[in-house]
Amino acid sequence: MLTRFIVDVYAWIIEIFLWFVLLISAVVGYQRTVPVLSAAGWILENEAVWRIFGALLVAVAAFLVSAILFGPFLVLVDIRRSVRSLEAKYGGYGVGVLNTERREPSL
């Protein structure tokens, strides 16, 4: 019971952390895009468009890195939930091998 609770809480903590990473990376991308491009020698006519583009680009990059780092753990949690639902559906731990063989209809 406690181990299930710990895994569920840990999955929630990771999910909240991922949302914060996405939000913070979008803010950082919005704030830092124009100064970085200006320092690189670009002449920007419409800074607002570049800020929005930078926010989206940095957020997508942070999402991809976070998916690579935390994705395997979240996949394991999803597999664990699927196994628990199968156990609940078929009567617990003593299920054995599930019958996957087709049977002929009988009257």
Secondary structure, 3 states (H helix, E strand, C coil): CHHHHHHHHHHHHHHHHHHHHHHHHHHHHHHHHHHHHHHCCCCCCCHHHHHHHHHHHHHHHHHHHHHHHHHHHHHHHHHHHHHHHHHHHHCCHHHCCCCCCCCCCCC
